[in-house]
Amino acid sequence: MNMSIMSALQIPTSKLDLFIRSVEISSYIPGRVRLYSTRLVGNTALEVEVQAQLGAFPEISHVETSTVTGSILIQYEPATLRRNAELRKVEEYIMTHVKRR
C-alpha cells in the first residue's frame, strides 16, 4: 500500500502515529497539547516509556505525565515542530480530532 492510500484510510504509519490514535486528544492550542490515556493510569512503566519516546524528539520542549489522571501534556514551539514532517502530520491529526480548542 502506498502512503497516500494509507493516509486516506487513516491507517497509522509509525509508532508515533499509532500512539496518538490510541489516546484521547483533550485540548490543543499551537504549542500545547493535552492527551489522556486510561492505560497510563497507575502504569509507571508506560509513563517511563511515554516520557522516553516523546522526550527523544528535540522538537518537543516539555512532556509532563500523570499516572494518577492518565494525562500527558506536550509543549513545543510550533514552527520548530512543523519542520519535522512526521510531527507535522501528527499535529495535523491532533487539530482535526481534538475534543476542544
C-alpha positions in Angstrom: 0.0 0.0 0.0 1.4 3.4 -0.8 1.5 6.3 1.7 -1.4 8.3 0.1 -3.8 5.3 0.4 -2.7 4.6 4.0 -3.2 8.3 4.8 -6.6 8.4 3.1 -7.7 5.4 5.0 -6.2 6.9 8.2 -4.1 3.8 8.8 -1.2 4.6 11.3 2.1 4.6 9.5 4.5 4.9 12.5 4.7 4.1 16.2 4.1 7.8 17.0 1.1 7.8 14.7 -0.3 4.6 16.3 0.3 6.2 19.8 -1.5 9.4 19.0 -4.5 7.5 17.7 -4.7 5.4 20.9 -5.2 8.4 23.3 -8.0 10.9 23.8 -7.0 14.4 22.5 -8.4 16.6 25.2 -7.2 20.0 24.2 -5.0 21.7 21.6 -3.6 25.1 21.0 -0.5 25.6 18.9 2.5 24.7 21.1 0.4 22.8 23.8 -1.5 19.5 23.6 -3.1 17.6 26.4 -3.8 13.9 25.9 -5.4 11.3 28.1 -4.8 7.6 28.2 -6.6 5.2 30.5 -3.7 2.8 30.0 -1.4 5.3 31.7 -3.4 5.4 35.0 -1.3 3.5 37.6 1.2 2.4 35.0 4.6 3.8 35.8 6.3 1.5 33.2 4.2 3.1 30.5 4.9 6.5 31.9 8.6 6.0 31.6 8.2 4.7 28.0 6.0 7.7 27.0 8.5 10.2 28.6 11.4 8.5 26.8 9.7 8.2 23.4 8.3 11.8 23.3 11.3 13.2 25.0 13.5 11.8 22.2 12.1 14.4 19.8 14.3 17.5 20.0 11.3 19.4 18.6 9.3 18.7 21.8 10.4 21.0 24.6 8.5 19.5 27.5 6.5 16.4 28.3 4.6 16.0 31.6 2.7 12.8 32.5 0.5 11.8 35.4 -0.2 8.2 36.3 -2.9 9.4 38.6 -5.1 11.1 35.9 -3.6 9.5 32.7 -2.8 12.9 31.5 0.0 13.7 29.0 0.9 17.4 28.5 3.2 18.1 25.5 4.7 21.6 24.9 6.6 22.7 21.8 7.5 25.6 19.6 5.1 25.2 16.6 7.5 26.5 13.9 10.2 24.1 15.1 7.9 21.1 15.4 6.5 21.6 11.9 9.9 21.3 10.3 9.7 17.6 11.2 7.4 16.0 8.6 6.3 13.2 10.9 5.5 15.5 13.8 3.7 18.0 11.5 1.5 15.1 10.3 0.7 14.2 13.9 -0.1 17.8 14.8 -2.5 18.0 11.8 -4.2 14.8 13.0 -4.5 16.3 16.5 -6.0 19.5 15.1 -8.8 17.6 13.4 -9.5 15.2 16.3 -9.3 17.4 19.4 -12.2 17.5 21.8 -11.8 21.2 22.5 -9.6 24.1 21.5 
